[in-house]
Amino acid sequence: MGEKLLLRGAAKINVGLTVLEKRDDGYHNLESVMQQISLADSLLFEPAESDGWQLSCTEAGLSGPHNLVCQAAELLCSRYGRRQRGVKITLFKNIPVEAGLAGGSSDAAAALLGLNRFWEMGLDRRELLNCAAILGSDVPFCLQGGTALVRGRGETVEKLPDLPFHWVVLALPPRAGVSAAAAYQAFDRGYLGKPDLSPLLGAVRSGSREGLQKWMAEELTNTLETASLPGLQRAGLLKKQLQSYGLIPALSGSGPALFMLFDHYYTAGAAARAVENTGARSYLCWT
């Protein structure tokens, strides 16, 4: 392929997350209802004069070998052989890092899809999902997208009916990045509560807006929400501020991003302004 290729890597929210026992491989089993949202990074693939691949990013410090895009390219080369056709990858970053929104995982999924097409590898869905599971727990879901029940450490993805359309407001506390590894380590230090996802699954499968709203009003929708970490404590304080405005925020993934669901644009816009008034950063998007 000699043409340029542009793909999106969409963020996700965890509408519900239950962390279970730690596995022998060091990961945790979990159950989560994940939802893809419109906030997305973009990856541009274009021919390069040199062999192999190179990555540049619009956000400083994210172009090194730790980036999951680099790891995806290296994994494909190590498993299926290095490609002589050179590719330059430019990552246009919009999803905040270390926020619980799967920004890195969505980039990895887009890299797998993009390189498979750019290098004309012909990998099928099963092979791509196997690679995704190696790269990270959220990557298999990001490869599929939509709405899904995710189990195991993230490798088992069961497609669910799409959520009814909602406006989504994200709220990100300042200076509150949280690594997923640190959040799970905090979970290991003590029992943090385990929400039962049955009501949420019932609402999603039946398409019930009322059931979804009732779920969102629950005190605990995410096991990691009470972890004793500075970033999550800031998220907890922000949650209380937003609740004082009559809003219903919940933690996404390992945080610290909070999300809120709305039926109407004008209520979502008002919530986004309320977030900004607290000093936090807001993102207005949709499911």
C-alpha positions as CSV (number, residue, x, y, z in Angstrom):
1,M,0.0,0.0,0.0
2,G,1.5,3.3,-1.1
3,E,-1.3,5.6,0.1
4,K,-1.8,7.3,3.4
5,L,-4.1,5.7,5.9
6,L,-5.8,7.6,8.8
7,L,-7.5,5.6,11.6
8,R,-9.1,6.6,14.9
9,G,-8.5,5.1,18.3
10,A,-11.5,5.8,20.5
11,A,-11.6,6.2,24.2
12,K,-13.7,4.0,26.5
13,I,-15.6,4.4,29.7
14,N,-16.3,1.6,32.3
15,V,-20.0,1.9,33.0
16,G,-19.4,-0.7,35.7
17,L,-16.2,-2.4,36.9
18,T,-15.8,-5.3,39.4
19,V,-12.2,-6.3,40.2
20,L,-12.0,-10.0,41.3
21,E,-9.1,-12.2,42.4
22,K,-5.4,-11.8,41.4
23,R,-4.2,-14.4,38.9
24,D,-1.0,-16.4,38.9
25,D,0.3,-14.2,36.0
26,G,0.0,-11.1,38.3
27,Y,-3.1,-9.7,36.6
28,H,-6.5,-9.5,38.1
29,N,-9.7,-11.1,36.8
30,L,-12.4,-8.6,36.3
31,E,-15.9,-8.0,34.9
32,S,-16.7,-4.8,33.3
33,V,-19.3,-3.2,31.0
34,M,-17.2,-1.0,28.6
35,Q,-18.5,1.6,26.2
36,Q,-16.7,3.3,23.4
37,I,-17.1,7.0,23.2
38,S,-16.5,9.7,20.5
39,L,-13.3,11.2,22.1
40,A,-10.5,9.7,20.0
41,D,-6.8,9.9,19.0
42,S,-5.9,9.7,15.3
43,L,-3.1,7.7,13.8
44,L,-1.7,8.6,10.3
45,F,0.2,5.9,8.5
46,E,2.2,7.0,5.5
47,P,5.1,5.6,3.4
48,A,8.7,6.2,4.7
49,E,11.9,6.0,2.8
50,S,13.6,3.8,5.4
51,D,12.6,0.3,6.2
52,G,10.7,-0.6,9.4
53,W,8.7,2.0,11.2
54,Q,9.0,5.3,13.1
55,L,6.6,7.1,15.4
56,S,6.1,10.7,16.1
57,C,3.5,12.2,18.5
58,T,1.9,15.6,18.9
59,E,2.3,15.2,22.7
60,A,5.9,15.5,24.0
61,G,7.4,12.4,25.6
62,L,5.1,9.8,24.0
63,S,7.2,8.7,21.0
64,G,9.5,6.3,22.8
65,P,9.5,2.5,22.9
66,H,7.2,2.5,25.9
67,N,4.3,3.7,23.7
68,L,1.9,0.9,22.9
69,V,2.0,1.9,19.2
70,C,5.7,1.0,19.1
71,Q,5.0,-2.2,21.0
72,A,2.3,-3.2,18.6
73,A,4.6,-2.7,15.6
74,E,7.4,-4.6,17.3
75,L,5.0,-7.4,18.2
76,L,3.8,-7.8,14.6
77,C,7.4,-7.8,13.3
78,S,8.5,-10.4,15.9
79,R,5.6,-12.7,15.3
80,Y,5.2,-12.4,11.5
81,G,8.6,-11.1,10.3
82,R,9.9,-7.6,9.7
83,R,8.5,-5.7,6.7
84,Q,10.7,-4.0,4.1
85,R,8.0,-1.4,3.4
86,G,8.8,1.5,5.7
87,V,6.0,3.3,7.5
88,K,5.9,6.6,9.3
89,I,3.2,6.8,12.0
90,T,2.0,10.1,13.4
91,L,-0.1,9.9,16.6
92,F,-2.4,12.9,17.1
93,K,-3.2,12.7,20.8
94,N,-6.5,13.9,22.2
95,I,-7.3,11.4,24.9
96,P,-5.6,12.3,28.2
97,V,-3.0,9.9,29.5
98,E,-3.3,7.9,32.7
99,A,-6.9,8.8,33.0
100,G,-8.7,5.4,32.9
101,L,-10.0,6.0,29.3
102,A,-7.8,3.5,27.5
103,G,-5.9,6.1,25.5
104,G,-2.8,3.9,25.0
105,S,-4.9,0.8,24.4
106,S,-7.0,2.4,21.8
107,D,-3.8,3.6,20.0
108,A,-2.5,0.0,20.1
109,A,-5.7,-1.4,18.6
110,A,-5.6,1.2,15.8
111,A,-1.9,0.4,15.2
112,L,-2.7,-3.3,14.8
113,L,-5.4,-2.5,12.4
114,G,-3.5,0.1,10.5
115,L,-0.2,-1.9,10.2
116,N,-2.1,-5.0,9.1
117,R,-3.6,-3.0,6.2
118,F,-0.5,-0.9,5.5
119,W,1.8,-3.8,5.4
120,E,-0.8,-6.0,3.7
121,M,-0.3,-8.7,6.2
122,G,-3.7,-10.4,5.8
123,L,-4.1,-11.2,9.5
124,D,-7.6,-12.3,10.5
125,R,-9.6,-11.1,13.5
126,R,-8.5,-14.0,15.6
127,E,-4.8,-13.3,15.0
128,L,-5.3,-9.6,15.7
129,L,-7.2,-10.4,19.0
130,N,-4.3,-12.6,20.1
131,C,-1.9,-9.8,19.5
132,A,-4.2,-7.4,21.3
133,A,-4.4,-9.6,24.4
134,I,-0.6,-9.6,24.6
135,L,-0.3,-5.8,24.4
136,G,-2.7,-5.0,27.2
137,S,-5.9,-5.8,29.1
138,D,-8.1,-3.1,27.4
139,V,-6.7,-3.6,23.8
140,P,-9.0,-6.5,22.8
141,F,-12.1,-4.4,23.7
142,C,-10.6,-1.4,21.9
143,L,-10.2,-3.6,18.8
144,Q,-13.9,-4.5,18.9
145,G,-15.4,-1.3,20.2
146,G,-19.1,-0.6,20.8
147,T,-20.6,-1.9,24.0
148,A,-19.3,-5.1,25.6
149,L,-19.0,-7.2,28.7
150,V,-15.3,-7.8,29.4
151,R,-14.1,-10.7,31.5
152,G,-10.9,-12.4,32.5
153,R,-8.0,-9.9,32.5
154,G,-9.7,-8.3,29.5
155,E,-9.2,-11.0,26.8
156,T,-12.8,-12.2,26.9
157,V,-15.0,-9.7,25.1
158,E,-18.8,-10.4,24.7
159,K,-20.6,-7.9,22.5
160,L,-23.7,-6.4,24.1
161,P,-26.5,-4.4,22.5
162,D,-25.4,-0.8,22.0
163,L,-26.3,1.6,24.7
164,P,-29.0,4.1,23.8
165,F,-27.4,7.3,22.6
166,H,-26.1,9.5,25.5
167,W,-24.1,12.6,25.7
168,V,-21.0,12.0,27.9
169,V,-19.3,14.6,30.0
170,L,-15.8,13.6,31.2
171,A,-14.3,15.4,34.2
172,L,-10.5,15.2,34.8
173,P,-9.0,16.5,38.1
174,P,-5.9,18.6,37.6
175,R,-2.5,16.9,38.4
176,A,-4.1,13.6,39.1
177,G,-2.7,11.0,36.7
178,V,-3.1,7.4,37.9
179,S,-1.3,4.4,36.5
180,A,-3.5,1.3,36.2
181,A,-0.7,-0.7,37.9
182,A,-0.8,1.5,41.0
183,A,-4.6,1.4,41.2
184,Y,-4.6,-2.4,41.2
185,Q,-1.7,-2.5,43.7
186,A,-3.9,-0.4,46.0
187,F,-6.7,-2.9,45.5
188,D,-4.4,-5.6,46.7
189,R,-3.8,-3.8,49.9
190,G,-7.4,-4.1,51.1
191,Y,-11.0,-5.0,50.1
192,L,-12.6,-2.0,48.4
193,G,-16.1,-3.3,47.7
194,K,-17.4,-5.3,44.8
195,P,-20.4,-3.9,42.9
196,D,-22.9,-6.5,41.4
197,L,-23.1,-5.8,37.7
198,S,-26.4,-7.8,37.3
199,P,-28.7,-4.7,37.3
200,L,-26.4,-3.0,34.8
201,L,-26.3,-5.9,32.5
202,G,-30.1,-6.2,32.7
203,A,-30.5,-2.6,31.8
204,V,-28.1,-2.8,28.9
205,R,-29.6,-6.0,27.4
206,S,-33.1,-4.6,27.6
207,G,-32.1,-1.1,26.4
208,S,-33.6,0.5,29.5
209,R,-32.6,4.1,30.1
210,E,-34.3,4.1,33.5
211,G,-32.3,1.0,34.5
212,L,-29.1,2.6,33.4
213,Q,-29.9,5.8,35.3
214,K,-30.7,3.8,38.4
215,W,-27.3,2.1,38.1
216,M,-25.4,5.3,37.7
217,A,-27.0,6.6,40.9
218,E,-25.5,3.7,42.9
219,E,-22.8,4.7,45.4
220,L,-20.2,2.3,44.0
221,T,-20.1,1.3,40.4
222,N,-16.3,0.7,40.2
223,T,-14.3,-1.4,42.6
224,L,-11.2,0.9,42.2
225,E,-13.1,4.0,43.3
226,T,-12.1,3.9,46.9
227,A,-8.4,3.0,46.3
228,S,-6.1,5.0,48.6
229,L,-4.1,6.9,45.9
230,P,-3.6,10.7,45.6
231,G,-5.0,10.8,42.1
232,L,-8.1,8.9,43.0
233,Q,-8.6,10.9,46.2
234,R,-8.7,14.0,44.1
235,A,-11.2,12.3,41.9
236,G,-13.3,11.5,45.0
237,L,-13.3,15.1,46.0
238,L,-14.3,16.2,42.5
239,K,-17.1,13.6,42.6
240,K,-18.5,15.1,45.8
241,Q,-18.3,18.6,44.3
242,L,-20.2,17.5,41.3
243,Q,-22.8,15.6,43.4
244,S,-23.4,18.8,45.3
245,Y,-24.6,20.3,42.0
246,G,-27.0,17.4,41.6
247,L,-24.9,15.6,39.1
248,I,-24.2,11.8,39.0
249,P,-20.5,11.1,38.2
250,A,-18.8,7.8,38.2
251,L,-15.1,6.7,37.9
252,S,-13.9,5.2,34.6
253,G,-11.4,2.4,34.8
254,S,-8.5,3.1,37.1
255,G,-9.3,6.8,37.0
256,P,-9.0,9.6,37.7
257,A,-11.4,10.6,34.9
258,L,-15.1,10.7,36.0
259,F,-17.9,10.5,33.5
260,M,-21.6,11.5,33.4
261,L,-24.3,10.4,31.0
262,F,-27.1,12.7,29.7
263,D,-30.1,12.4,27.4
264,H,-30.0,16.0,26.2
265,Y,-27.2,18.3,24.9
266,Y,-28.2,21.3,27.0
267,T,-28.0,19.4,30.3
268,A,-24.6,17.9,29.2
269,G,-23.4,21.4,28.3
270,A,-24.4,22.7,31.7
271,A,-22.6,19.8,33.4
272,A,-19.5,20.5,31.4
273,R,-19.6,24.2,32.6
274,A,-20.0,23.0,36.2
275,V,-16.9,20.8,35.8
276,E,-14.9,23.8,34.6
277,N,-16.1,25.9,37.5
278,T,-14.5,23.4,39.9
279,G,-11.1,23.9,38.2
280,A,-11.2,20.5,36.5
281,R,-11.0,19.9,32.8
282,S,-14.2,18.8,30.9
283,Y,-14.7,16.9,27.7
284,L,-18.1,16.8,26.0
285,C,-18.6,13.7,23.8
286,W,-21.1,11.0,23.1
287,T,-21.6,7.2,23.0
